[in-house]
Amino acid sequence: MSPEKPLRVAMIGLRHPHVGSLDPARPSPGYIHTFQQIPGVQIVAYCEDSDSSLLDLAQAHDPAARVYASIDELLEKEDFALACVVLPANEIPAAGIKLAEAGKHFFVEKQFARTAADLARLVEAVRRNNVKVLAGYPWRFHPAMQDLKQLIDQGVFGAPLSLESRLVTTQVRPGSREPTHFMFTAANEGGGVLHMLGGHYIEFMRHLVQCEVKSVQALVGRPVGYIDDPLEDVAVVAMEYENGALGSLHAAYAQPPLASGYDSCFVYRGMHGWANWMPVGGNQLEITSEAPTWSGAPQKSITYTPTPMAVYGGHRWSYDIMRRFVEEIHTDRPPAVTLEDALHVLQVIEAAYQAARIGKQVTVQYGVEAALRE
């Protein structure tokens, strides 16, 4: 990519905190700041259809760029190759189909649709128009996850037995996670904490075991009660993988507002050992293995000190994900996490909701055709 011809980027959706604050009185780095630091990239436009004050902030933040109050106007008047899409789940499929039909590549923040059927229609449009889409599931790229995947592939843990995960964060209630935000309303989202945050864990767990979830059992509830009915505050999911391993996920908006933001844990267990890591805020990967190659030191600890950076995620590794996607746009390589990956994760989530409703184990159905049959 030559400096004479920068990759022109449009930011679509400015309401989500992951976009980053444009208000100098409340600085908070996000995707805008990520793209601004990628070599050979130029943000040329900002689009927001529901809050004109955010467009005013965008114009003040980036006077050289243009602002648009609708995607239709953006596509009609602006020349760009890549979009960063951060919208409510119910708005993403229609916006993404318009981008795909206009030949635009895009990154999209989760959750990607309210339902698997809606996401399947977007997948069809992306395939039909041969554009590249990076789905916003970053955790497999964390240095700890990359090291763990390499150790699994090397046979350090032996055959997989179980995967245990926990992601608990602050409650949805006034003064904490505001219940009126689009992330917590049924008109915008297809589910609660499992839909909004649990997909992160489902995605990196399937990446580690290199197979899909075969069936699920689940319980969901809304004991805090401020989140929009029928969205859930708490979800507990048991997963059976195609290779015979079992997995568990406890996801909850359950921490009181004065508590720390996240309580997280992930444990991978195999026939010959296990690994323990705290995904949010953890800096150590604890490893125990009886594999012969580890006989001299069966217990090891790897400490990570990610390089801080004023971008979404706050670290260099999260910036590298987007930089790599920008570099891959003009290659034959597919995005590291595709919309098909995201569809499979959403199909696991919907199977879990079904299992909770009927009180029985449910087999997960995968693919566009299965989603559109529902």
QUITA-V959125 format. One record per residue. N is the residue number from 0. SS is DSSP state (~ for helix, > for strand, _ for the rest). BURIAL is # if it has 24 or more other ideal C-beta (glycine too) atoms within 12 Angstrom, else .. Layout:
N SS BURIAL
N SS BURIAL
//
This chain:
0 _ .
1 _ .
2 _ .
3 _ .
4 _ .
5 _ .
6 > #
7 > #
8 > #
9 > #
10 > #
11 > #
12 _ #
13 _ #
14 _ #
15 _ #
16 ~ #
17 ~ #
18 ~ #
19 _ #
20 _ #
21 _ #
22 _ .
23 ~ .
24 ~ .
25 ~ .
26 _ .
27 _ .
28 _ #
29 _ #
30 ~ #
31 ~ #
32 ~ #
33 ~ #
34 ~ #
35 ~ #
36 _ #
37 _ #
38 _ .
39 _ .
40 > #
41 > #
42 > #
43 > #
44 > #
45 > #
46 > #
47 _ #
48 _ #
49 _ .
50 _ .
51 ~ .
52 ~ .
53 ~ #
54 ~ #
55 ~ .
56 ~ #
57 ~ #
58 ~ .
59 ~ .
60 ~ #
61 _ #
62 _ .
63 _ .
64 _ #
65 > #
66 > #
67 > #
68 _ #
69 _ #
70 ~ #
71 ~ .
72 ~ .
73 ~ #
74 ~ #
75 ~ .
76 ~ .
77 _ #
78 _ .
79 _ #
80 _ #
81 > #
82 > #
83 > #
84 > #
85 _ #
86 _ #
87 _ #
88 ~ #
89 ~ #
90 ~ #
91 ~ #
92 ~ #
93 ~ #
94 ~ #
95 ~ #
96 ~ #
97 ~ #
98 ~ #
99 ~ #
100 ~ .
101 _ #
102 _ .
103 _ #
104 > #
105 > #
106 > #
107 > #
108 > #
109 _ #
110 _ #
111 _ #
112 _ #
113 _ #
114 _ #
115 ~ #
116 ~ #
117 ~ #
118 ~ #
119 ~ #
120 ~ #
121 ~ #
122 ~ #
123 ~ #
124 ~ #
125 ~ #
126 ~ .
127 ~ .
128 ~ .
129 _ .
130 _ #
131 _ #
132 > #
133 > #
134 > #
135 > #
136 _ #
137 _ #
138 ~ #
139 ~ #
140 ~ #
141 _ #
142 ~ #
143 ~ #
144 ~ #
145 ~ #
146 ~ #
147 ~ #
148 ~ #
149 ~ .
150 ~ #
151 ~ #
152 ~ .
153 _ .
154 _ .
155 _ #
156 _ #
157 _ #
158 _ .
159 > #
160 > .
161 > #
162 > #
163 > #
164 > #
165 > #
166 > #
167 > #
168 > #
169 > #
170 _ #
171 > #
172 _ #
173 _ .
174 _ .
175 _ #
176 > #
177 _ .
178 _ #
179 _ .
180 _ #
181 ~ #
182 ~ #
183 ~ #
184 _ #
185 _ .
186 _ .
187 _ #
188 _ #
189 _ #
190 _ #
191 _ #
192 ~ #
193 ~ #
194 ~ #
195 ~ #
196 ~ #
197 ~ #
198 ~ #
199 ~ #
200 ~ #
201 ~ #
202 ~ #
203 ~ #
204 ~ #
205 ~ #
206 ~ #
207 ~ #
208 ~ #
209 _ .
210 _ .
211 _ #
212 > #
213 > #
214 > #
215 > #
216 > #
217 > #
218 > #
219 > #
220 > #
221 _ #
222 _ .
223 _ #
224 _ .
225 _ #
226 _ #
227 _ #
228 _ .
229 _ .
230 _ #
231 _ #
232 _ #
233 > #
234 > #
235 > #
236 > #
237 > #
238 > #
239 > #
240 > #
241 _ .
242 _ .
243 _ .
244 _ #
245 > #
246 > #
247 > #
248 > #
249 > #
250 > #
251 > #
252 > #
253 > #
254 > #
255 _ .
256 _ .
257 _ .
258 _ .
259 _ .
260 _ .
261 > #
262 > #
263 > #
264 > #
265 > #
266 > #
267 > #
268 > #
269 > #
270 _ .
271 _ #
272 > #
273 > #
274 > #
275 > #
276 > #
277 _ #
278 _ #
279 _ #
280 _ .
281 _ #
282 _ .
283 > .
284 > #
285 > #
286 > #
287 > #
288 > #
289 _ .
290 _ #
291 ~ .
292 ~ .
293 ~ .
294 _ .
295 _ .
296 _ .
297 _ .
298 > .
299 > .
300 > .
301 > #
302 > .
303 _ #
304 _ .
305 _ .
306 _ .
307 > .
308 _ .
309 _ .
310 _ #
311 _ #
312 _ #
313 _ .
314 > #
315 ~ #
316 ~ #
317 ~ #
318 ~ #
319 ~ #
320 ~ #
321 ~ #
322 ~ #
323 ~ #
324 ~ #
325 ~ #
326 ~ .
327 ~ #
328 _ #
329 _ .
330 _ .
331 _ .
332 _ .
333 _ .
334 _ #
335 _ #
336 _ #
337 _ #
338 ~ #
339 ~ #
340 ~ #
341 ~ #
342 ~ #
343 ~ #
344 ~ #
345 ~ #
346 ~ #
347 ~ #
348 ~ #
349 ~ #
350 ~ #
351 ~ #
352 ~ #
353 ~ #
354 ~ #
355 ~ #
356 ~ .
357 ~ .
358 _ .
359 _ .
360 _ .
361 > #
362 > .
363 _ #
364 _ #
365 _ #
366 _ .
367 ~ #
368 ~ .
369 ~ .
370 ~ #
371 ~ .
372 ~ .
373 _ .
//
